[in-house]
Amino acid sequence: MKEIYIYLTKTVFGSKRMIVTIILFIIWFALNGYFLKRVFQNINDNRLNVVLKSPVIYIHDKVFNPSFSVLLLFPLFILLVDLITNFLLKTAVVSRHKDLKSWWKVYYISILSLTLLYVGILNVLLIILVFLAGLRSKVDYSFLIYFFTSIYFQINGFIIIANIFTSVTIITNNKIYGFLITSTIFILMHYIFYYMILVGKNVQSFEMYMFLNNNSNLINYIWFIALLFLSNIIAKKLLNESDFI
């Protein structure tokens, strides 16, 4: 089993997809840094009261905005998850495990490792951007609570996305369909919920909860945990009933 972890680590972390992902992240954060610098040059403008109150959280919300999440962050993550499932869902690999529980352990640890790396890169770049913006003194206790709460939701959210992609891939037995369907689900949800907000409905989409683009509360925590468990159960059930084992 150790050999599998080593193989998957090398496959994912040394892949061209990971390199392209990091490059795109750097470009995105650099562009945000440029525009945010221009915003802060007008810091005395009355329209920027929200920036004056919490400039660090303002940067967080601008960088992790919902459209960026569903159009770039989610698809890139799914492409990386595909490197893991493409190997683990091979019939020969599945059959090597004595039961579904042992296969799921390898899958979950691999997905969790990828998620921690992905979330880590995003948030390290965020902190670098905050420091480059000269806002080190604004990183206070309240922001740290906000920051680590956001990381909690991000980790749960990306694991849920991975489980959905894995479930769709098992159902369709086609990783291209898995990528397209999973990405489309979140893109459609984004624009449907966005339209509902425009017409005055007080609703929040998945990615808005995930990146704290709304106020978090106890219900959000419970909902995300429930969704995580549900996605786990569905993926396990689908694999158990599939032709892979």
C-alpha positions in Angstrom: 0.0 0.0 0.0 2.9 2.3 0.7 4.0 1.9 -2.9 0.6 3.1 -4.1 0.8 6.3 -2.0 4.3 7.0 -3.3 3.2 6.4 -6.9 0.1 8.6 -6.6 2.1 11.4 -4.9 4.6 11.4 -7.7 1.9 11.2 -10.4 -0.1 14.1 -9.0 2.5 16.4 -7.6 4.9 16.1 -10.5 2.3 16.2 -13.2 1.9 18.9 -15.9 -1.6 19.5 -14.6 -0.2 20.5 -11.2 2.4 22.8 -12.8 -0.2 24.5 -15.0 -2.5 24.9 -12.0 0.2 26.6 -9.9 1.1 28.9 -12.8 -2.6 29.9 -13.3 -2.9 30.5 -9.5 0.1 32.8 -9.6 -1.3 34.7 -12.6 -4.7 35.1 -10.9 -3.2 36.4 -7.7 -0.8 38.7 -9.5 -3.7 40.2 -11.4 -5.6 40.7 -8.2 -2.6 42.3 -6.6 -2.4 44.8 -9.4 -6.1 45.8 -9.3 -6.2 45.8 -5.5 -3.2 48.1 -5.4 -5.2 50.5 -7.5 -8.2 50.1 -5.2 -6.1 50.9 -2.1 -4.7 54.0 -3.8 -8.2 55.4 -3.4 -8.7 54.2 0.1 -10.2 57.5 1.2 -13.0 57.2 -1.3 -16.3 56.9 0.6 -17.4 54.0 -1.6 -14.7 51.9 0.0 -16.0 51.9 3.6 -16.1 48.1 3.5 -12.4 48.1 2.7 -11.6 50.5 5.5 -13.4 48.2 8.0 -11.7 44.9 7.0 -9.3 45.2 4.1 -7.9 41.7 4.6 -11.3 40.1 4.4 -12.0 42.3 1.4 -9.0 40.8 -0.4 -10.0 37.3 0.6 -13.5 37.8 -0.9 -12.2 39.4 -4.1 -9.6 36.6 -4.7 -12.0 33.8 -3.9 -15.0 35.1 -5.6 -17.7 32.7 -6.7 -17.2 33.0 -10.5 -13.5 32.3 -10.2 -14.2 29.3 -8.0 -16.6 27.5 -10.3 -14.9 28.4 -13.6 -11.3 27.8 -12.6 -10.7 26.4 -9.1 -13.2 23.6 -9.3 -12.3 22.3 -12.8 -8.6 22.4 -12.1 -9.1 20.5 -8.9 -11.2 17.9 -10.7 -8.5 17.4 -13.3 -6.0 16.6 -10.4 -8.5 14.3 -8.8 -8.8 12.5 -12.1 -5.1 11.5 -11.9 -5.9 9.7 -8.7 -9.2 8.0 -9.7 -7.8 7.1 -13.2 -5.4 4.8 -11.4 -7.5 3.7 -8.4 -10.6 2.8 -10.5 -8.7 0.4 -12.7 -10.2 -3.0 -12.3 -6.8 -4.6 -11.6 -6.1 -2.1 -8.8 -9.5 -2.4 -7.2 -9.3 -6.2 -7.3 -6.0 -6.1 -5.4 -7.7 -4.8 -2.3 -9.3 -7.4 -0.1 -12.4 -5.3 0.5 -14.0 -2.0 -0.3 -12.9 -0.5 3.0 -9.1 -0.9 2.2 -9.6 0.6 -1.3 -11.6 3.5 0.2 -8.8 4.2 2.7 -6.3 4.6 -0.1 -8.7 6.8 -2.0 -9.6 9.0 0.9 -6.0 9.5 2.1 -4.9 10.4 -1.4 -7.8 12.8 -1.9 -7.2 14.4 1.5 -3.5 14.8 0.7 -4.3 16.5 -2.6 -6.9 18.7 -1.0 -4.6 19.9 1.8 -1.9 20.7 -0.8 -4.4 22.5 -3.1 -6.0 24.5 -0.2 -2.5 25.2 1.2 -1.2 26.7 -2.1 -4.3 28.9 -2.4 -4.1 30.3 1.1 -0.3 30.8 1.2 -0.7 32.9 -2.0 -3.5 34.8 -0.3 -1.3 35.6 2.7 1.6 36.6 0.4 -0.8 39.0 -1.4 -2.0 40.4 1.9 1.6 41.1 3.0 2.5 42.6 -0.4 -0.5 44.9 0.0 1.1 46.2 3.2 -1.7 44.9 5.4 0.4 42.8 7.7 -0.8 44.9 10.7 -4.5 44.1 9.7 -4.0 40.4 10.2 -5.7 40.4 13.6 -7.4 37.8 15.8 -10.8 38.2 14.1 -9.3 37.7 10.6 -7.4 34.5 11.8 -10.7 33.1 13.0 -12.2 34.0 9.6 -9.2 32.6 7.8 -9.1 29.2 9.5 -12.9 28.9 9.3 -12.6 29.4 5.5 -9.9 26.7 5.3 -12.2 24.3 7.1 -15.0 24.9 4.6 -12.5 24.7 1.7 -11.2 21.3 2.7 -14.7 19.9 3.2 -15.9 21.5 0.0 -13.1 20.1 -2.2 -13.5 16.6 -0.8 -17.2 16.8 -1.5 -16.3 17.8 -5.1 -13.9 14.9 -5.4 -16.6 12.5 -4.2 -19.1 13.8 -6.7 -16.6 13.5 -9.5 -15.8 10.0 -8.4 -19.4 9.0 -8.2 -20.2 10.4 -11.7 -17.2 8.7 -13.1 -18.3 5.4 -11.7 -21.8 5.8 -13.0 -20.7 6.8 -16.5 -17.5 4.7 -16.5 -16.0 7.6 -18.4 -13.7 10.2 -16.8 -14.4 12.8 -19.6 -18.1 12.6 -18.8 -17.2 12.7 -15.1 -15.3 16.0 -15.6 -17.9 17.6 -17.8 -20.9 16.7 -15.7 -19.3 17.6 -12.4 -18.0 20.9 -13.6 -21.4 21.7 -15.3 -23.3 20.9 -12.1 -21.4 23.5 -10.1 -21.4 26.1 -12.9 -25.2 25.7 -13.4 -25.8 25.9 -9.6 -23.7 29.1 -9.5 -25.7 30.9 -12.2 -29.1 29.6 -10.9 -28.4 30.9 -7.4 -26.9 34.1 -8.8 -30.1 34.7 -10.7 -32.1 34.0 -7.6 -30.1 36.6 -5.6 -30.7 39.1 -8.4 -34.4 38.7 -8.1 -34.3 39.2 -4.3 -34.1 35.7 -3.0 -31.8 35.3 0.1 -29.9 32.2 -1.0 -26.3 31.2 -1.2 -24.6 28.7 -3.6 -22.2 26.0 -2.7 -19.0 27.9 -3.5 -20.3 30.9 -1.5 -20.6 28.8 1.6 -17.2 27.2 0.8 -15.3 30.4 0.6 -17.3 32.4 3.2 -18.8 34.8 0.7 -21.6 34.9 3.2 -22.0 34.8 6.9 -21.1 31.4 8.4 -23.1 29.9 11.3 -23.6 26.6 13.0 -26.1 25.5 10.3 -23.4 25.9 7.7 -21.0 23.6 9.6 -23.7 21.0 10.1 -24.8 21.2 6.4 -21.2 20.8 5.1 -20.5 17.8 7.4 -23.8 16.2 6.4 -23.0 16.7 2.7 -19.5 15.3 3.2 -20.9 12.1 4.8 -23.6 11.8 2.2 -21.1 12.1 -0.7 -18.9 9.5 1.0 -21.8 7.1 1.4 -23.0 7.5 -2.2 -19.5 7.0 -3.7 -19.0 3.9 -1.6 -22.4 2.4 -2.6 -21.8 3.1 -6.2 -18.4 1.5 -6.2 -19.7 -1.5 -4.4 -22.5 -2.0 -7.0 -20.2 -1.2 -10.0 -18.3 -3.5 -12.3 -15.0 -2.3 -10.9 -15.1 -4.9 -8.1 
